[in-house]
């Protein structure tokens, strides 16, 4: 759910459920007050109900796995057909090896048309067994369907290893699945927006923030936050924040949660190419903070907790000095700033974010 890549800053984020306090604390009072078992239980029950209500009808807002590749403008998007399938063998790869022929590239350019990919699909052990998955990470549509010669997919794969004929499938649509195949037109629509916008225009992405498809809205919001042109334009920033505020005021919890997905990168460093403090986007300003403050009053506690989490990160990275860290416990509405040295040897369930450099304990 949360991902960050930073050039200038090191940011380690660990997001977990209860316990909501460090397993070791030095000193304990600096991080969290004592809580009774009854208070902890009541807090957990309230969050469980809020989580269930928020995600009970999340299907319309869930992004297909092809969106992972669409989010990376350097990833190839291509129609492929399976030409050979090699099932796992005792002494070889634990994965099914699938040879693919590129039929059409929708994004990217490469002379390599013959590729090999790994699928985590394996044959059922018996007629009553479902296909097994290796590993604990979420797979793609390419992993959950049996690859057969002639099977067709729309896949996304990064540029690395393509010259060697290897495709790492990060997103896929199984064209034999009618429900999935219907997404092709949405994928093409986003690619058309991307192509027309180029690297300097933001108007089409701003317009796409009102798209009827949530994941297209989300990808467009991500592009705007990362866009130097949008960050340099008060018109673009105002449009982005206006539409974000509209979502935050929605009666639908899913749309309010979506708004916080849009603001999440504005509370996190994005690297030296960003002109804001600690590598934050320049559109990460007081107007963004006001949006997060308003979301603290959301009737859904899960949403309000996320707003608190982002607000604390926002404030921290706007004034943090080298070597400072923050520990955030959204459920408790508490946070504490420590030096990197004070965090050593402490096991924490919560959010930990630090800036690099000389530890703040070395300063007065």
C-alpha positions in Angstrom: 0.0 0.0 0.0 2.9 2.4 0.8 5.9 2.6 -1.4 8.7 5.2 -1.5 11.9 5.7 -3.5 14.2 8.4 -2.4 17.6 9.6 -3.8 18.5 12.0 -1.0 16.9 10.4 2.0 16.7 7.1 3.7 13.2 6.3 4.8 12.3 3.1 6.5 8.6 2.5 7.1 7.2 -0.4 9.0 3.4 -0.5 9.0 1.8 -3.2 11.2 -1.3 -3.9 13.2 -1.2 -4.2 17.1 0.8 -4.1 19.2 0.6 -0.4 19.0 3.7 0.3 21.2 7.4 -0.6 21.1 8.2 -4.0 22.5 11.1 -2.3 24.3 11.1 1.4 25.2 13.9 3.6 26.4 12.4 5.5 28.0 8.9 4.2 27.8 7.2 7.5 28.6 8.8 9.1 25.6 6.9 6.9 23.2 3.5 6.0 24.7 1.6 6.2 27.9 0.5 3.1 29.8 -2.8 1.7 28.5 -5.0 -0.9 30.2 -5.7 -4.2 28.4 -9.4 -3.1 28.2 -8.5 0.2 26.5 -6.2 -1.6 24.0 -9.0 -4.1 23.2 -11.6 -1.5 22.8 -9.3 0.5 20.5 -8.7 -2.6 18.4 -12.3 -3.4 18.1 -13.2 0.1 16.9 -10.4 -0.1 14.2 -11.6 -3.5 13.1 -15.1 -2.2 12.5 -13.8 0.8 10.7 -11.6 -1.3 8.5 -14.4 -3.7 7.7 -16.7 -0.8 6.8 -14.1 0.9 4.6 -13.1 -2.2 2.6 -16.3 -4.2 2.6 -17.1 -2.6 -0.8 -13.6 -1.9 -2.0 -13.9 -3.7 -5.4 -14.6 -0.6 -7.4 -11.5 1.2 -6.0 -9.1 -1.7 -6.3 -6.5 -1.3 -9.0 -5.8 -4.2 -11.4 -2.3 -5.5 -11.2 -1.5 -4.1 -14.7 -1.7 -0.7 -13.0 1.7 -1.5 -11.3 3.4 -1.5 -14.7 1.3 1.5 -15.9 2.6 3.5 -13.0 6.2 3.1 -14.2 6.5 5.0 -17.5 9.6 3.0 -18.4 7.9 -0.3 -18.3 6.9 -2.1 -21.4 3.2 -2.8 -22.0 2.6 -5.5 -24.6 0.2 -8.1 -26.0 1.9 -11.5 -25.9 1.1 -15.0 -26.8 2.5 -18.2 -25.1 4.6 -20.3 -27.4 6.1 -22.9 -24.9 5.4 -24.0 -21.3 8.0 -25.8 -19.2 6.6 -27.1 -15.9 8.7 -27.1 -12.7 11.1 -30.1 -12.5 12.7 -31.7 -9.5 16.2 -30.2 -10.0 15.3 -27.1 -11.9 13.4 -23.9 -11.3 10.4 -24.1 -8.8 8.5 -21.9 -11.3 6.8 -22.6 -14.5 8.9 -21.2 -17.4 6.8 -19.6 -20.1 8.1 -18.6 -23.6 6.3 -15.6 -25.0 6.1 -13.9 -28.4 5.5 -10.2 -28.4 2.6 -9.5 -30.7 2.2 -5.7 -30.2 4.0 -3.2 -28.0 1.6 -0.6 -26.6 4.4 1.2 -24.7 8.1 1.1 -25.2 10.4 0.1 -28.1 12.4 -3.1 -28.3 13.7 -5.4 -31.1 13.4 -8.3 -28.7 10.2 -10.2 -29.6 11.0 -13.5 -28.0 10.8 -13.5 -24.2 10.8 -16.0 -21.3 8.9 -15.3 -18.1 8.3 -17.2 -14.8 4.8 -18.0 -13.7 4.1 -19.2 -10.2 1.3 -21.4 -11.4 2.0 -25.1 -10.9 -0.2 -28.1 -11.7 -2.6 -29.2 -9.0 -1.3 -32.1 -6.9 -4.7 -33.9 -7.2 -8.1 -33.2 -8.8 -9.3 -31.6 -5.5 -6.3 -29.3 -5.1 -6.3 -25.7 -6.3 -3.3 -24.4 -8.2 -0.4 -23.7 -5.8 1.6 -20.5 -5.4 5.2 -20.2 -4.4 6.2 -17.4 -2.2 4.1 -15.1 -0.1 3.8 -12.1 -2.3 0.8 -11.2 -4.3 1.0 -12.5 -7.9 -0.5 -11.3 -11.1 -3.1 -12.6 -13.5 -0.1 -14.3 -15.2 0.5 -16.4 -12.1 -3.1 -17.3 -11.3 -4.0 -18.9 -14.7 -2.6 -22.0 -16.3 -0.4 -20.9 -19.1 -1.1 -22.9 -22.3 0.4 -22.6 -25.8 -1.7 -20.0 -27.6 -2.8 -18.2 -24.4 -2.8 -14.5 -24.8 -2.1 -11.8 -22.2 -1.6 -8.1 -21.9 1.5 -7.8 -19.7 3.7 -5.2 -18.2 7.4 -5.7 -17.6 10.3 -3.4 -16.7 13.2 -2.7 -19.1 15.8 -4.6 -17.2 16.8 -8.0 -18.6 14.7 -7.6 -21.7 17.8 -7.5 -24.0 18.6 -11.0 -22.6 15.1 -12.2 -23.5 13.8 -12.2 -19.9 10.5 -10.5 -18.9 9.7 -9.9 -15.3 5.9 -9.8 -15.3 4.7 -7.1 -12.8 1.2 -6.8 -14.2 -1.0 -8.8 -16.5 -4.5 -9.2 -18.0 -5.7 -12.6 -19.1 -7.4 -12.0 -22.4 -9.4 -15.3 -22.1 -11.1 -13.8 -19.0 -13.9 -11.6 -20.3 -14.1 -9.5 -17.1 -10.3 -8.8 -17.3 -10.3 -8.3 -21.1 -12.9 -5.5 -20.7 -10.1 -3.4 -19.0 -8.1 -3.2 -22.2 -10.0 -0.1 -23.3 -9.2 1.6 -20.0 -5.5 0.7 -20.3 -5.4 2.1 -23.8 -7.1 5.3 -22.6 -4.5 5.9 -19.9 -1.7 5.2 -22.4 -3.3 7.7 -24.7 -3.3 10.3 -21.9 0.3 9.5 -21.1 1.4 9.8 -24.7 -0.4 13.1 -25.3 0.8 14.6 -22.1 4.4 13.8 -22.7 6.8 14.9 -20.0 5.8 18.6 -19.7 2.0 18.9 -20.0 -0.3 18.3 -17.0 -3.7 19.4 -18.3 -4.7 15.9 -19.4 -3.8 14.4 -16.1 -5.7 17.1 -14.3 -8.8 16.2 -16.4 -8.2 12.5 -15.7 -8.6 13.2 -11.9 -12.4 13.2 -12.6 -12.2 9.9 -14.7 -15.0 7.4 -13.8 -12.3 4.7 -13.3 -10.7 5.1 -9.9 -7.3 3.6 -10.8 -6.9 5.9 -13.7 -7.6 8.8 -11.3 -5.0 7.4 -8.9 -2.3 7.0 -11.6 -3.0 10.5 -12.9 -2.7 11.9 -9.4 0.6 10.1 -9.0 1.9 11.6 -12.2 0.9 15.1 -11.2 2.7 14.9 -7.8 5.8 13.7 -9.6 5.6 16.2 -12.4 8.0 19.1 -12.3 5.6 21.1 -14.5 2.7 20.6 -12.1 4.8 21.4 -9.1 5.9 24.7 -10.8 2.3 25.7 -11.7 0.0 27.3 -9.1 -2.9 26.5 -11.5 -2.1 22.8 -11.5 -1.6 22.7 -7.8 -4.9 24.4 -7.1 -6.7 22.0 -9.4 -5.1 19.0 -7.8 -6.0 20.1 -4.3 -9.5 21.2 -5.2 -10.3 17.7 -6.6 -8.6 16.1 -3.6 -10.8 18.1 -1.3 -13.9 17.1 -3.2 -13.0 13.4 -2.6 -12.3 14.0 1.1 -15.9 15.5 1.4 -17.5 12.5 -0.3 -20.1 10.4 1.5 -18.4 7.3 0.2 -15.6 6.1 2.5 -13.8 4.6 -0.5 -13.5 7.9 -2.2 -12.2 9.6 1.0 -9.6 6.8 1.3 -8.7 7.4 -2.3 -8.1 11.1 -1.5 -5.5 10.1 1.1 -3.8 7.9 -1.5 -3.4 11.0 -3.5 -1.9 13.0 -0.6 0.4 10.3 0.6 3.4 11.2 -1.6 3.1 14.8 -0.5 4.1 13.8 3.0 7.1 11.7 1.8 10.5 12.7 0.4 10.9 12.1 -3.3 14.6 12.9 -3.8 16.9 15.8 -4.6 15.1 16.6 -7.8 12.2 18.0 -5.7 12.6 21.5 -4.5 10.7 21.2 -1.2 12.3 20.7 2.2 14.0 17.3 2.6 13.1 16.5 -1.0 9.4 17.0 -0.7 7.4 18.1 -3.7 6.9 21.8 -3.8 3.1 21.4 -3.8 3.5 19.9 -0.4 2.4 23.1 1.3 0.1 24.6 3.9 -3.0 23.8 1.8 -2.1 20.1 1.8 -1.6 20.3 5.6 -5.1 21.9 5.9 -6.6 19.0 4.0 -4.9 16.4 6.3 -6.1 18.3 9.4 -9.7 18.2 8.1 -9.5 14.5 7.5 -8.6 13.9 11.2 -12.4 14.4 11.8 -13.4 11.7 9.4 -16.1 9.5 10.9 -14.2 6.3 9.8 -11.4 5.8 12.3 -9.3 4.0 9.7 -9.3 7.0 7.5 -8.7 9.4 10.4 -5.8 7.3 11.5 -4.2 7.5 8.0 -4.7 11.3 8.0 -2.9 11.5 11.3 -0.1 9.3 10.0 0.4 11.5 6.9 0.1 14.7 9.0 2.9 13.6 11.3 5.1 12.7 8.4 4.3 16.0 6.7 5.3 18.0 9.7 8.4 15.9 10.4 9.9 16.2 6.9 9.1 19.9 6.7 11.4 20.7 9.6 13.4 17.6 10.4 17.2 17.9 10.6 19.8 15.4 9.6 19.9 12.3 11.9 16.4 12.8 13.3 13.7 10.1 13.4 10.0 10.0 14.2 8.0 7.1 15.6 4.2 7.4 14.8 1.4 5.4 16.4 -1.7 6.6 14.4 -4.2 4.5 16.5 -3.0 6.3 19.6 -2.7 9.7 18.0 0.8 9.9 19.3 4.3 10.4 17.9 7.7 11.1 19.3 10.9 12.4 17.7 14.2 10.6 18.6 17.7 10.5 17.4 18.8 7.5 15.3 21.0 6.5 18.3 18.0 6.4 20.6 16.2 4.0 18.3 19.1 1.4 18.3 18.0 -1.9 19.9 14.3 -1.0 20.0 11.8 -3.2 18.2 8.9 -1.0 17.1 5.5 -1.7 15.6 4.4 1.5 14.0 5.9 3.9 11.5 9.6 4.8 11.7 11.0 7.6 9.5 14.5 9.0 9.6 16.6 11.5 7.7 20.2 10.7 7.0 23.2 12.5 8.1 24.8 13.4 11.4 22.7 12.4 14.4 20.8 15.2 16.0 22.2 14.1 19.4 25.5 15.6 18.3 24.0 19.0 18.3 23.0 21.2 21.1 
